[in-house]
Amino acid sequence: MNTDNMNRAADNIRILAASMVEKARSGHPGGAMGGADFVNVLFAEFLNYNPERPDYPYRDRFFLDPGHMSPMLYGVLAAAGLMPLTELENFRQWGSHTPGHPERDVQHGIENTSGPLGQGHAMALGAAIAERFMVARFGEWMAHKTYAYISDGGIEEEVSQGVGRLAGHLGLHNFIMYYDANNIQLSTKVDEVNTEDVAAKYRAWDWRVITINGQSVEEIRHALREAHDETERPTLIIGKTIMGRGAVDAEGRSFEDRVSTHGQPLSAAGADIDATIRHLGGDPAHPFTLFPETTEIYGRRREALLAWYGARMEAEERFRREQPALAAKLDRFLSGEMPEIDYAAIAMKRDTATRAASAAMLALYAEQVENMVVSSADLSNSDKTDGFLKHTHAFTKGDFTGQFLQMGVSELTMACVMNGMALHGGILPVCGTFFVFSDYMKPAVRLAALMELHVVYVWTHDSFRVGEDGPTHQPIEHEAQIRLMEHLRNHSGHRSMLVLRPADADETVYAWKMALESYRPTALLLSRQNITSLPAASGDRRTEARRIEQGGYVVMDTEGTPDIVLVASGSEVSTLVEGAELLAADGIRARVVSVPSEGLFRDQDADYQRSVLPAGVRRFGLTSGLPVALEGLVGEGGLVHGLSSFGYSAPYKVLDRKFGFTGERVSELVKKFLGK
């Protein structure tokens, strides 16, 4: 395309970006103005998608890492016809499709919700891996590129280490990242805080690195063509750009390359918005307008994209004719349909650790859920995700026929990659590590909840019973923290996360069933140590365990109205059973209740909740974490025995005695509570 016209279209995007921020009186115009040239070339000449069906599954993906550069993204989406111009005028306003930081909205061309810097390009890595997984099974006809756009801040964030290492290690030639290097961040110049050789760093990770003038149409084109030709490595394009490109003051003097234009309207920074719009060839009276050159460029691109889509459809139709069984499998993958499994018939050892029960479930899924991808942060033989790995093999460079991703010690990157896989579609991502290390994952878990992604977290070693590893490895406050996500509603009005802490192997079976069938992120909190299987009044423990689908249920009851209701989740439930038996010997009638998910339990009707936790009966809770984790269930007049301090290094049975987590201690506490 004509370079002058392309420059006009880029200036058009700059005007739109600056005007959005000016009208909203908040936002970040400078970076968006500098990055306009790259996104203009990418969308006008390289990015393949169906403009009439933006969610077409075999499209290229574009992941924006610096969400504060949303005006740039919204501007190019408006030029491409994916975002109405009127939405740009409502930037950052209630009910608009143009929030301050982009939120996943595929129908308007937005692939990911931009969270803390760094996560966007890590999600892009997950999408690139997912593409290789799908191509390995269904053929190169569906191959597509994943583009990421990253800023100086994203490069500085520690998660970039994990992305750079893993993408290079796996040789993801379908992954192309543009680094907008403008040497400006919110409060300083970049060289005041970072003087590393970024290009050398990525080359050391085995990336192809190309450095260009990021304001040059020809250099951007050439770099993207080189990236497309690469067959062995991911590509990093370092674009040297100018913050606030095209900004001027009232006298027409350049107001470029200023820290002040990063995070506030141009007028607040000291530039002149009307003079800037005129300088860029626009009309200050009508800033939300597409130039004729922009309309022409993107009109022609639309025609080219529809032709591309037609050719891709022909390839897909040929695939479906020639391989109908494989095509049916592809449809199942993309629909999220799970196989029919007889959970009642699954053989499971009694009195085992729930992490071991989880391993048995994963071994089953490895044979039956062909689009499950499991990952572990160098703990697969301890978090027992190796129950899955033993039936498949890990991804390696050039081979994505397996279903396991060995992450190495990289929990945050792993969680972000899982989000990217879920965003791509066709895959059910599962990842595991010790529960205490979920601290490193929570920023990505929060984004999974916000985006309503189906990701499963396998968090083992769920209590102080990690034992000898000591307080650094013993989660105390973690359950209370993650259960807050059950109380946080997503934009669909649902609880944003499902958190399940099964009490024995049979509950673990159905916890996994629920995780597979979930429409939101799901956490499984699993024990390191063996747990005594719970009793079954009916004689059929597996059938009774299915009642965890109601969030909480009565495990063990007494005749007549109980004197006390004992409440717990996970391994503490079996301790309550021991305590209840001792209380019964002393004539105290105790009911034992397992509540693996308070959120799910609270979603049941009031009659069911009262049938489990009857009004007027005092309650005692037992938790290996902070007492607050159970206070909502036990109520104001109840008592919770938990931990309010860090643990200690000692065998877990010693810790049980020292901390009072035995049947005997439960009996003593309850009798004292009841005044017996």
JOZI-V487910 format. One record per backbone hydrogen bond with DSSP energy under -1.0 kcal/mol. CO is the residue of the C=O (numbers start at 1). NH is the residue of the N-H. E is the energy in kcal/mol with one decimal. If there is no record, write none. Layout:
BEGIN
co->CO nh->NH e->E
co->CO nh->NH e->E
END
This chain:
BEGIN
co->2 nh->6 e->-2.2
co->3 nh->7 e->-2.6
co->4 nh->8 e->-2.0
co->5 nh->9 e->-2.3
co->6 nh->10 e->-2.2
co->7 nh->11 e->-2.4
co->8 nh->12 e->-2.0
co->9 nh->13 e->-1.9
co->10 nh->14 e->-2.1
co->11 nh->15 e->-2.4
co->12 nh->16 e->-2.4
co->13 nh->17 e->-2.6
co->14 nh->18 e->-2.7
co->15 nh->19 e->-2.5
co->16 nh->20 e->-2.3
co->17 nh->21 e->-1.8
co->18 nh->22 e->-2.2
co->19 nh->23 e->-2.7
co->20 nh->24 e->-2.2
co->21 nh->25 e->-1.5
co->21 nh->26 e->-1.1
co->29 nh->33 e->-2.1
co->30 nh->34 e->-1.8
co->30 nh->244 e->-2.2
co->31 nh->35 e->-2.2
co->35 nh->39 e->-1.7
co->36 nh->40 e->-1.9
co->37 nh->41 e->-2.1
co->38 nh->42 e->-2.8
co->39 nh->43 e->-2.6
co->40 nh->44 e->-2.2
co->41 nh->45 e->-1.8
co->42 nh->46 e->-2.1
co->42 nh->47 e->-3.2
co->48 nh->60 e->-3.0
co->50 nh->53 e->-1.3
co->53 nh->56 e->-2.3
co->56 nh->59 e->-1.4
co->61 nh->147 e->-3.3
co->63 nh->149 e->-2.2
co->65 nh->67 e->-1.4
co->66 nh->69 e->-2.4
co->67 nh->70 e->-1.5
co->69 nh->72 e->-1.1
co->69 nh->73 e->-1.3
co->70 nh->74 e->-3.2
co->71 nh->75 e->-2.1
co->72 nh->76 e->-2.1
co->73 nh->77 e->-2.4
co->74 nh->78 e->-2.1
co->75 nh->79 e->-2.0
co->76 nh->80 e->-2.0
co->77 nh->82 e->-2.5
co->77 nh->83 e->-1.4
co->84 nh->87 e->-1.2
co->85 nh->89 e->-1.2
co->88 nh->91 e->-1.3
co->90 nh->93 e->-2.2
co->93 nh->96 e->-1.8
co->98 nh->92 e->-2.9
co->102 nh->114 e->-2.2
co->105 nh->108 e->-1.9
co->105 nh->110 e->-2.2
co->106 nh->109 e->-2.1
co->110 nh->105 e->-2.3
co->116 nh->119 e->-1.9
co->118 nh->122 e->-1.2
co->119 nh->123 e->-2.5
co->120 nh->124 e->-1.8
co->121 nh->125 e->-1.6
co->122 nh->126 e->-1.6
co->123 nh->127 e->-2.1
co->124 nh->128 e->-2.4
co->125 nh->129 e->-2.3
co->126 nh->130 e->-2.4
co->127 nh->131 e->-2.2
co->128 nh->132 e->-1.7
co->129 nh->133 e->-2.3
co->130 nh->134 e->-2.5
co->131 nh->135 e->-2.7
co->132 nh->136 e->-2.2
co->134 nh->138 e->-2.5
co->135 nh->139 e->-2.3
co->139 nh->142 e->-1.4
co->140 nh->143 e->-1.9
co->145 nh->61 e->-2.2
co->146 nh->176 e->-2.7
co->147 nh->63 e->-2.9
co->148 nh->178 e->-3.0
co->149 nh->65 e->-2.5
co->150 nh->180 e->-2.8
co->151 nh->155 e->-2.0
co->152 nh->156 e->-1.8
co->153 nh->157 e->-1.8
co->157 nh->160 e->-1.9
co->158 nh->161 e->-1.7
co->159 nh->163 e->-2.0
co->160 nh->164 e->-2.7
co->161 nh->165 e->-2.3
co->162 nh->166 e->-2.4
co->163 nh->167 e->-2.7
co->164 nh->168 e->-1.7
co->165 nh->169 e->-2.3
co->166 nh->170 e->-2.3
co->167 nh->172 e->-1.8
co->171 nh->173 e->-1.9
co->172 nh->175 e->-1.8
co->174 nh->146 e->-2.7
co->175 nh->235 e->-2.1
co->176 nh->148 e->-2.2
co->177 nh->237 e->-3.1
co->178 nh->150 e->-3.0
co->179 nh->181 e->-1.2
co->179 nh->239 e->-2.6
co->180 nh->182 e->-1.1
co->181 nh->241 e->-1.5
co->183 nh->190 e->-1.5
co->188 nh->185 e->-2.5
co->189 nh->192 e->-1.4
co->190 nh->193 e->-2.3
co->190 nh->194 e->-2.1
co->196 nh->198 e->-1.2
co->197 nh->201 e->-2.0
co->198 nh->202 e->-2.2
co->199 nh->203 e->-2.2
co->200 nh->204 e->-2.1
co->202 nh->207 e->-1.8
co->203 nh->206 e->-1.7
co->208 nh->236 e->-3.3
co->210 nh->238 e->-3.1
co->212 nh->240 e->-2.7
co->213 nh->216 e->-2.0
co->216 nh->220 e->-2.2
co->217 nh->221 e->-2.6
co->218 nh->222 e->-2.5
co->219 nh->223 e->-2.2
co->220 nh->224 e->-2.4
co->221 nh->225 e->-2.5
co->222 nh->226 e->-2.3
co->223 nh->227 e->-2.4
co->224 nh->228 e->-2.1
co->225 nh->229 e->-1.6
co->234 nh->208 e->-2.9
co->235 nh->177 e->-3.1
co->236 nh->210 e->-2.6
co->237 nh->179 e->-3.3
co->238 nh->212 e->-3.0
co->239 nh->181 e->-2.3
co->240 nh->214 e->-1.4
co->242 nh->245 e->-1.2
co->243 nh->257 e->-3.1
co->244 nh->247 e->-2.6
co->247 nh->255 e->-3.2
co->248 nh->272 e->-2.8
co->249 nh->252 e->-2.1
co->253 nh->249 e->-2.3
co->259 nh->262 e->-1.8
co->261 nh->30 e->-2.4
co->265 nh->269 e->-1.6
co->266 nh->270 e->-1.1
co->266 nh->271 e->-2.2
co->272 nh->276 e->-2.2
co->273 nh->277 e->-2.4
co->274 nh->278 e->-2.4
co->275 nh->279 e->-2.6
co->276 nh->280 e->-1.8
co->277 nh->282 e->-3.1
co->278 nh->281 e->-1.7
co->283 nh->286 e->-1.9
co->287 nh->289 e->-1.7
co->291 nh->295 e->-2.4
co->292 nh->296 e->-2.4
co->293 nh->297 e->-2.5
co->294 nh->298 e->-2.6
co->295 nh->299 e->-1.7
co->296 nh->300 e->-2.2
co->297 nh->301 e->-1.9
co->298 nh->302 e->-1.8
co->299 nh->303 e->-1.6
co->300 nh->304 e->-2.2
co->301 nh->305 e->-2.7
co->302 nh->306 e->-2.3
co->303 nh->307 e->-1.8
co->304 nh->308 e->-2.4
co->305 nh->309 e->-2.9
co->306 nh->310 e->-2.1
co->307 nh->311 e->-2.2
co->308 nh->312 e->-2.4
co->309 nh->313 e->-2.6
co->310 nh->314 e->-2.0
co->311 nh->315 e->-1.9
co->312 nh->316 e->-2.3
co->313 nh->317 e->-2.8
co->314 nh->318 e->-2.1
co->315 nh->319 e->-2.2
co->316 nh->320 e->-2.6
co->317 nh->321 e->-2.1
co->318 nh->322 e->-2.5
co->319 nh->323 e->-2.5
co->323 nh->327 e->-2.3
co->324 nh->328 e->-2.1
co->325 nh->329 e->-1.7
co->326 nh->330 e->-2.3
co->327 nh->331 e->-2.1
co->328 nh->332 e->-1.7
co->329 nh->333 e->-2.5
co->330 nh->334 e->-2.5
co->331 nh->335 e->-1.9
co->332 nh->336 e->-1.2
co->332 nh->337 e->-1.0
co->341 nh->343 e->-1.3
co->342 nh->345 e->-1.0
co->353 nh->357 e->-2.0
co->354 nh->358 e->-2.3
co->355 nh->359 e->-1.8
co->356 nh->360 e->-1.8
co->357 nh->361 e->-1.9
co->358 nh->362 e->-2.6
co->359 nh->363 e->-2.1
co->360 nh->364 e->-1.6
co->361 nh->365 e->-2.5
co->362 nh->366 e->-2.3
co->364 nh->368 e->-1.2
co->365 nh->369 e->-3.5
co->369 nh->372 e->-1.5
co->371 nh->428 e->-2.4
co->373 nh->430 e->-2.7
co->374 nh->405 e->-2.7
co->375 nh->432 e->-1.8
co->376 nh->378 e->-1.8
co->376 nh->407 e->-1.7
co->379 nh->382 e->-2.4
co->379 nh->383 e->-3.6
co->380 nh->386 e->-2.2
co->384 nh->387 e->-1.5
co->385 nh->388 e->-1.8
co->385 nh->389 e->-1.6
co->386 nh->390 e->-2.3
co->388 nh->391 e->-1.9
co->389 nh->392 e->-1.8
co->393 nh->404 e->-1.2
co->396 nh->399 e->-2.6
co->399 nh->396 e->-2.3
co->403 nh->374 e->-2.3
co->404 nh->395 e->-2.7
co->405 nh->376 e->-1.3
co->408 nh->410 e->-1.6
co->410 nh->414 e->-2.3
co->411 nh->415 e->-2.4
co->412 nh->416 e->-2.3
co->413 nh->417 e->-2.8
co->414 nh->418 e->-2.3
co->415 nh->419 e->-1.7
co->416 nh->420 e->-2.1
co->417 nh->421 e->-2.3
co->418 nh->422 e->-2.3
co->419 nh->423 e->-2.5
co->420 nh->424 e->-2.1
co->421 nh->425 e->-2.0
co->428 nh->373 e->-2.0
co->429 nh->456 e->-2.2
co->430 nh->375 e->-2.1
co->431 nh->458 e->-3.3
co->432 nh->377 e->-1.7
co->433 nh->460 e->-1.8
co->434 nh->437 e->-1.1
co->435 nh->438 e->-1.8
co->436 nh->439 e->-1.0
co->437 nh->440 e->-1.6
co->438 nh->441 e->-1.3
co->438 nh->442 e->-1.3
co->441 nh->444 e->-1.1
co->441 nh->445 e->-2.2
co->442 nh->446 e->-2.7
co->443 nh->447 e->-1.3
co->444 nh->448 e->-2.3
co->445 nh->449 e->-2.2
co->446 nh->450 e->-2.4
co->447 nh->451 e->-2.7
co->448 nh->453 e->-2.5
co->453 nh->455 e->-1.4
co->455 nh->522 e->-2.6
co->456 nh->431 e->-2.4
co->457 nh->524 e->-3.0
co->458 nh->433 e->-1.9
co->459 nh->526 e->-2.8
co->460 nh->435 e->-3.3
co->463 nh->466 e->-1.4
co->464 nh->467 e->-2.3
co->467 nh->470 e->-2.3
co->470 nh->473 e->-1.8
co->476 nh->626 e->-1.5
co->477 nh->481 e->-1.8
co->478 nh->482 e->-2.7
co->479 nh->483 e->-2.2
co->482 nh->485 e->-1.3
co->483 nh->486 e->-1.1
co->484 nh->487 e->-1.2
co->488 nh->496 e->-3.0
co->490 nh->493 e->-2.1
co->494 nh->490 e->-3.0
co->498 nh->523 e->-2.9
co->500 nh->525 e->-2.8
co->501 nh->570 e->-1.8
co->504 nh->508 e->-1.8
co->505 nh->509 e->-1.6
co->506 nh->510 e->-1.3
co->507 nh->511 e->-2.3
co->508 nh->512 e->-2.2
co->509 nh->513 e->-1.6
co->510 nh->514 e->-2.4
co->511 nh->515 e->-2.0
co->512 nh->516 e->-2.4
co->513 nh->517 e->-1.8
co->521 nh->498 e->-2.3
co->522 nh->457 e->-3.0
co->523 nh->500 e->-3.0
co->524 nh->459 e->-2.6
co->526 nh->462 e->-1.3
co->527 nh->355 e->-1.4
co->540 nh->544 e->-1.9
co->541 nh->545 e->-2.6
co->544 nh->547 e->-1.6
co->545 nh->548 e->-2.0
co->546 nh->549 e->-2.1
co->547 nh->550 e->-2.0
co->548 nh->551 e->-2.5
co->551 nh->597 e->-2.0
co->553 nh->594 e->-2.1
co->556 nh->592 e->-3.1
co->564 nh->591 e->-2.3
co->565 nh->620 e->-2.7
co->566 nh->593 e->-3.1
co->567 nh->622 e->-2.2
co->568 nh->595 e->-2.6
co->569 nh->572 e->-1.2
co->570 nh->573 e->-1.8
co->572 nh->576 e->-1.9
co->573 nh->577 e->-1.9
co->574 nh->578 e->-1.8
co->575 nh->579 e->-2.2
co->576 nh->580 e->-3.0
co->577 nh->581 e->-2.0
co->578 nh->582 e->-1.7
co->579 nh->583 e->-2.5
co->580 nh->584 e->-2.5
co->581 nh->585 e->-1.4
co->583 nh->588 e->-2.7
co->584 nh->587 e->-1.8
co->589 nh->563 e->-2.4
co->589 nh->564 e->-1.5
co->591 nh->566 e->-3.9
co->592 nh->555 e->-2.7
co->592 nh->556 e->-1.5
co->593 nh->568 e->-1.8
co->594 nh->553 e->-2.1
co->597 nh->601 e->-2.0
co->598 nh->602 e->-2.7
co->601 nh->604 e->-1.5
co->605 nh->609 e->-2.1
co->606 nh->610 e->-2.4
co->607 nh->611 e->-1.8
co->608 nh->612 e->-1.4
co->609 nh->613 e->-3.0
co->614 nh->617 e->-1.2
co->618 nh->565 e->-2.2
co->619 nh->639 e->-1.8
co->620 nh->567 e->-3.0
co->621 nh->641 e->-3.1
co->625 nh->643 e->-2.8
co->626 nh->629 e->-2.1
co->627 nh->630 e->-2.2
co->630 nh->634 e->-2.4
co->631 nh->635 e->-2.2
co->635 nh->638 e->-1.7
co->639 nh->621 e->-3.0
co->641 nh->623 e->-2.3
co->651 nh->655 e->-2.0
co->652 nh->656 e->-2.5
co->653 nh->657 e->-1.6
co->654 nh->658 e->-2.9
co->655 nh->659 e->-2.9
co->656 nh->661 e->-3.3
co->662 nh->666 e->-2.3
co->663 nh->667 e->-2.4
co->664 nh->668 e->-2.2
co->665 nh->669 e->-2.7
co->666 nh->670 e->-2.6
co->667 nh->671 e->-2.3
co->668 nh->672 e->-2.2
co->669 nh->673 e->-2.4
co->670 nh->674 e->-2.5
co->671 nh->676 e->-3.3
END
